[in-house]
Structure formats: C-alpha cells, structure tokens
Amino acid sequence: MITLNPHEISFPDPEKYHPPGGLIASGGDLSVERVYFAYETGLFPWYNPGEEILWWCPDPRFVMFPDELKVSRSMQKIMNRELFRFTENQCFRTVMEHCMRSERKHQDGTWINEDLIDTFTRLHEMGVATSIEVWQNDALAGGLYGVQMGGVFCGESMFSLVSNASKAGFIYFVQKYRHQLDLIDCQIHSDHLESLGARMISKAEYLKILKKSNESR
C-alpha cells in the first residue's frame, strides 16, 4: 500500500500495482479533484470512520453489464404494478444521507460521512454524480447514487425504507440507460446485486473498459 502525498493529486497505476485485496493507497484527502481523479483512474474510497482514507481497486471487480440484468417474476410484477415512482437528481444529498444511516448486514456503521457527502454533492453539482429517487405515495421510499465516468456508472450505495424500493430503483436505472452504458461498477460483491445479474470480471478487463469509456467522452 502506497501512502499518498497530500500535496499532489496522484495515485499508483492500478494496471501495474497489484496489492493483495486491492488496497492501492492510503491518505490524501477528499477534495473534488482527487476523488474525481480516483474514479477516472479506477479507484474508489472506502474506509471506516476514524481511519485514514483508503483507496481501492479490487481484483476481480464486481460489475454488471446492462444487457445481463435479471429481473425476477416477482420484481417484474412490482414494476408492472407501478407501485413506485422514480425521479433523478431531485434530492441528491438526501439520498446520500439515507445511505449513510442505512443499516447493512455484516457491517458495523458506514464508510459514508459528512465530508464524503460534501464532496459528492459538489460532484453532483458538476454533473458527475447522479442520484435515483424512489417514491411511494409522495414519500421517499429508497434510492441510489453513483459517479458517471463516460459509459461507466460507478454505483456507490443504495437504501430502502420500503421493501424492494432500492431494487426497483436499480432496475429502473439499468433499463432506462442500458443503451448508453457500457458497464455498471458495483465494486464489491453483494448477494443483492448478484441476484440482479452482477458478476466478477478481472481488474484488467474493468480498467480496459473504463479507459475506453473515458477516451470516448
């Protein structure tokens, strides 16, 4: 693991650096410039409260190709019944705050904090970060957010206040943008996303797709 120079926005090349577990670097800051460059390079921040900032590029990488989305019969019924209404970028910060407070299996606490929310809110204002909101009876029922790098959407987190809300929001997003996206980066394995069709690919393949997507912007 490399310790970052706090006065220089740079990262080790993940194509050439292969640490066990995918932990590339530590330190630095959460400036908009550094976080943007991290995603452009193929890295993302993930760390516990009170720790140094940790930057990851795992191998293999958990991703979804939009054409491989799997919608179960029960979820298709939910989508057909229009139990939820979907919006985009209507309350980005609120979505992140709900994700921060969301309880997750096998996790104590969250990596999302106020500093990260501030940075991603600025990225949202720049048109880089996106949120999907899921509504039921005009109340926020769930949502998700992530960073758009050309044709690669780096999904960060999601939450549900109502059963199946975040899953419905994800399905809505993938189906709407499947012809505009090359890949959805899910980063770390979850049973939830695997059930929807996400799978592992090599870090090398992920970085190749990301690089091509960045060049086409």
Secondary structure as a PSIPRED ss2 file (coil, helix, strand):
# PSIPRED VFORMAT (PSIPRED V4.0)

   1 M C   1.000  0.000  0.000
   2 I E   0.000  0.000  1.000
   3 T E   0.000  0.000  1.000
   4 L C   1.000  0.000  0.000
   5 N C   1.000  0.000  0.000
   6 P C   1.000  0.000  0.000
   7 H C   1.000  0.000  0.000
   8 E C   1.000  0.000  0.000
   9 I C   1.000  0.000  0.000
  10 S C   1.000  0.000  0.000
  11 F C   1.000  0.000  0.000
  12 P C   1.000  0.000  0.000
  13 D C   1.000  0.000  0.000
  14 P C   1.000  0.000  0.000
  15 E C   1.000  0.000  0.000
  16 K C   1.000  0.000  0.000
  17 Y C   1.000  0.000  0.000
  18 H C   1.000  0.000  0.000
  19 P C   1.000  0.000  0.000
  20 P H   0.000  1.000  0.000
  21 G H   0.000  1.000  0.000
  22 G H   0.000  1.000  0.000
  23 L E   0.000  0.000  1.000
  24 I E   0.000  0.000  1.000
  25 A E   0.000  0.000  1.000
  26 S E   0.000  0.000  1.000
  27 G C   1.000  0.000  0.000
  28 G C   1.000  0.000  0.000
  29 D C   1.000  0.000  0.000
  30 L C   1.000  0.000  0.000
  31 S C   1.000  0.000  0.000
  32 V H   0.000  1.000  0.000
  33 E H   0.000  1.000  0.000
  34 R H   0.000  1.000  0.000
  35 V H   0.000  1.000  0.000
  36 Y H   0.000  1.000  0.000
  37 F H   0.000  1.000  0.000
  38 A H   0.000  1.000  0.000
  39 Y H   0.000  1.000  0.000
  40 E H   0.000  1.000  0.000
  41 T H   0.000  1.000  0.000
  42 G C   1.000  0.000  0.000
  43 L C   1.000  0.000  0.000
  44 F E   0.000  0.000  1.000
  45 P E   0.000  0.000  1.000
  46 W C   1.000  0.000  0.000
  47 Y C   1.000  0.000  0.000
  48 N C   1.000  0.000  0.000
  49 P C   1.000  0.000  0.000
  50 G C   1.000  0.000  0.000
  51 E C   1.000  0.000  0.000
  52 E C   1.000  0.000  0.000
  53 I C   1.000  0.000  0.000
  54 L E   0.000  0.000  1.000
  55 W E   0.000  0.000  1.000
  56 W E   0.000  0.000  1.000
  57 C C   1.000  0.000  0.000
  58 P C   1.000  0.000  0.000
  59 D C   1.000  0.000  0.000
  60 P C   1.000  0.000  0.000
  61 R E   0.000  0.000  1.000
  62 F E   0.000  0.000  1.000
  63 V E   0.000  0.000  1.000
  64 M E   0.000  0.000  1.000
  65 F C   1.000  0.000  0.000
  66 P H   0.000  1.000  0.000
  67 D H   0.000  1.000  0.000
  68 E H   0.000  1.000  0.000
  69 L C   1.000  0.000  0.000
  70 K C   1.000  0.000  0.000
  71 V C   1.000  0.000  0.000
  72 S C   1.000  0.000  0.000
  73 R H   0.000  1.000  0.000
  74 S H   0.000  1.000  0.000
  75 M H   0.000  1.000  0.000
  76 Q H   0.000  1.000  0.000
  77 K H   0.000  1.000  0.000
  78 I H   0.000  1.000  0.000
  79 M H   0.000  1.000  0.000
  80 N H   0.000  1.000  0.000
  81 R C   1.000  0.000  0.000
  82 E C   1.000  0.000  0.000
  83 L C   1.000  0.000  0.000
  84 F C   1.000  0.000  0.000
  85 R E   0.000  0.000  1.000
  86 F E   0.000  0.000  1.000
  87 T E   0.000  0.000  1.000
  88 E E   0.000  0.000  1.000
  89 N C   1.000  0.000  0.000
  90 Q C   1.000  0.000  0.000
  91 C C   1.000  0.000  0.000
  92 F H   0.000  1.000  0.000
  93 R H   0.000  1.000  0.000
  94 T H   0.000  1.000  0.000
  95 V H   0.000  1.000  0.000
  96 M H   0.000  1.000  0.000
  97 E H   0.000  1.000  0.000
  98 H H   0.000  1.000  0.000
  99 C H   0.000  1.000  0.000
 100 M H   0.000  1.000  0.000
 101 R H   0.000  1.000  0.000
 102 S C   1.000  0.000  0.000
 103 E C   1.000  0.000  0.000
 104 R C   1.000  0.000  0.000
 105 K C   1.000  0.000  0.000
 106 H C   1.000  0.000  0.000
 107 Q C   1.000  0.000  0.000
 108 D C   1.000  0.000  0.000
 109 G C   1.000  0.000  0.000
 110 T C   1.000  0.000  0.000
 111 W C   1.000  0.000  0.000
 112 I C   1.000  0.000  0.000
 113 N C   1.000  0.000  0.000
 114 E H   0.000  1.000  0.000
 115 D H   0.000  1.000  0.000
 116 L H   0.000  1.000  0.000
 117 I H   0.000  1.000  0.000
 118 D H   0.000  1.000  0.000
 119 T H   0.000  1.000  0.000
 120 F H   0.000  1.000  0.000
 121 T H   0.000  1.000  0.000
 122 R H   0.000  1.000  0.000
 123 L H   0.000  1.000  0.000
 124 H H   0.000  1.000  0.000
 125 E H   0.000  1.000  0.000
 126 M C   1.000  0.000  0.000
 127 G C   1.000  0.000  0.000
 128 V C   1.000  0.000  0.000
 129 A E   0.000  0.000  1.000
 130 T E   0.000  0.000  1.000
 131 S E   0.000  0.000  1.000
 132 I E   0.000  0.000  1.000
 133 E E   0.000  0.000  1.000
 134 V E   0.000  0.000  1.000
 135 W E   0.000  0.000  1.000
 136 Q E   0.000  0.000  1.000
 137 N C   1.000  0.000  0.000
 138 D C   1.000  0.000  0.000
 139 A E   0.000  0.000  1.000
 140 L E   0.000  0.000  1.000
 141 A E   0.000  0.000  1.000
 142 G E   0.000  0.000  1.000
 143 G E   0.000  0.000  1.000
 144 L E   0.000  0.000  1.000
 145 Y E   0.000  0.000  1.000
 146 G E   0.000  0.000  1.000
 147 V E   0.000  0.000  1.000
 148 Q E   0.000  0.000  1.000
 149 M E   0.000  0.000  1.000
 150 G C   1.000  0.000  0.000
 151 G C   1.000  0.000  0.000
 152 V E   0.000  0.000  1.000
 153 F E   0.000  0.000  1.000
 154 C E   0.000  0.000  1.000
 155 G E   0.000  0.000  1.000
 156 E E   0.000  0.000  1.000
 157 S E   0.000  0.000  1.000
 158 M E   0.000  0.000  1.000
 159 F E   0.000  0.000  1.000
 160 S E   0.000  0.000  1.000
 161 L C   1.000  0.000  0.000
 162 V C   1.000  0.000  0.000
 163 S C   1.000  0.000  0.000
 164 N C   1.000  0.000  0.000
 165 A H   0.000  1.000  0.000
 166 S H   0.000  1.000  0.000
 167 K H   0.000  1.000  0.000
 168 A H   0.000  1.000  0.000
 169 G H   0.000  1.000  0.000
 170 F H   0.000  1.000  0.000
 171 I H   0.000  1.000  0.000
 172 Y H   0.000  1.000  0.000
 173 F H   0.000  1.000  0.000
 174 V H   0.000  1.000  0.000
 175 Q H   0.000  1.000  0.000
 176 K H   0.000  1.000  0.000
 177 Y H   0.000  1.000  0.000
 178 R C   1.000  0.000  0.000
 179 H C   1.000  0.000  0.000
 180 Q C   1.000  0.000  0.000
 181 L C   1.000  0.000  0.000
 182 D C   1.000  0.000  0.000
 183 L E   0.000  0.000  1.000
 184 I E   0.000  0.000  1.000
 185 D E   0.000  0.000  1.000
 186 C E   0.000  0.000  1.000
 187 Q E   0.000  0.000  1.000
 188 I C   1.000  0.000  0.000
 189 H C   1.000  0.000  0.000
 190 S C   1.000  0.000  0.000
 191 D H   0.000  1.000  0.000
 192 H H   0.000  1.000  0.000
 193 L H   0.000  1.000  0.000
 194 E H   0.000  1.000  0.000
 195 S C   1.000  0.000  0.000
 196 L C   1.000  0.000  0.000
 197 G C   1.000  0.000  0.000
 198 A C   1.000  0.000  0.000
 199 R E   0.000  0.000  1.000
 200 M E   0.000  0.000  1.000
 201 I E   0.000  0.000  1.000
 202 S C   1.000  0.000  0.000
 203 K H   0.000  1.000  0.000
 204 A H   0.000  1.000  0.000
 205 E H   0.000  1.000  0.000
 206 Y H   0.000  1.000  0.000
 207 L H   0.000  1.000  0.000
 208 K H   0.000  1.000  0.000
 209 I H   0.000  1.000  0.000
 210 L H   0.000  1.000  0.000
 211 K H   0.000  1.000  0.000
 212 K H   0.000  1.000  0.000
 213 S H   0.000  1.000  0.000
 214 N H   0.000  1.000  0.000
 215 E H   0.000  1.000  0.000
 216 S C   1.000  0.000  0.000
 217 R C   1.000  0.000  0.000
